[in-house]
């Protein structure tokens, strides 16, 4: 009887969220292109332009609040002030701000929201490391605006390397080619298939494989390979990616987010993986922006899974090095928004429920066998004051065979957030 009542409540909830979405939005995408610019003490957000994609591939439920805070957010409200949709994100620009450089810089920041039926107010914010607004912009969007560019063109050639079968919303992941020449598309599709298989071999993705589409999008480059500044190699590639971001040799990123989102116009995906055709070691992952991974290195499989943990799941790095470029990223009196690290400022909001009775906090490293889920010091690039959930994890090393219990639960939670109506 309880099961029947619970099932009826779930159906009612599903009906409710579908109706709410359809009342406020159409089944199409409003892409808003922003430019983030300035210095750490003087940041601004500028509007570059608006465009409309033919379909909406994002969530149609759990609309009013993102699951994780990110380093920025975008909120759509009615002119009466009701929140219709909210999403969080991070940007490479946040990391540049963390470095404290005085030289002005800028970054592309395309954000996707469902296309409203009527005029709405859109607010985008960039947050600092203390979770306070560093910059914001508010503007009215009229869906009838003639300057909203319609991107109704035929989508680029694409190949499904894994299809979802779930009888409900799917999570669309587009995999883009970077540094693959036109005659290397067959190799790219093979690499894209390998990337999807690597991700789906890890829990919890294996349990939810029926909810995720992986789509290889053919984006050939003029030259084969990727730019390696240390070697003096600068190549003409689809998204201009390069190593040595912020002079960190292994950090592989791209500045060309507008081109990335052009490439996936009218392809049912909102999460991006870019495969770089290079044997150099490295990668990068930015929450709700993209994963970028070297596909010809021996560590391709663990690295693409790790970076997808960042971009899809909002997971933090759990490693730390003395003198790391990003040491002191996390103020020790602020609880990080990422679900898999803590400063113990608000540990109750993290993985406390996974600890077995009697787990010491902090947890000594030599007792890891007794406490698979614990509170181990060192993480988020800092050796002291930041704690991680396990001695080892896919978010710490390439040698770890799996995500730790806290990361696994956080990833499962965000998969459910995108594919189920939650209370």
ABEGO torsion letter per residue (X at the ends): XAAAAAAAAAAAAAAAAAAAAAAABBBBBBBBBBBBBEBAABBBBBBAEBBBBABBABBABGAABBABAEABBBBBBBAAGBBABBBBBBBAAAAAAAAGBABBBBBBBBBBBBBBABBBBBBBBBBBAAGBBABBBBBBBBAABAABBBBABBBBBBBBABBBABBEBBBBBBBBBBGBBAAAAAAAAAAAAAAAAAAAABOAAAAAAAABBBBBBBBBBABBEBBBAAAGBBBBBAAGBBBGBGGBAABBBBABAAAAAAAABGBBBABBBBBBBBABBEEBBBBGABBBBBAABAAAAAAAAAAAAAAAAGBBBABBBBGBAABGABBAABBBABAABBAGABAAABAAAABBBGBBOBBBAAAAAABABBBBBEEGGBABGBBBABABBAAABAABABBBAAAAAAAAAAAAAAABBBX
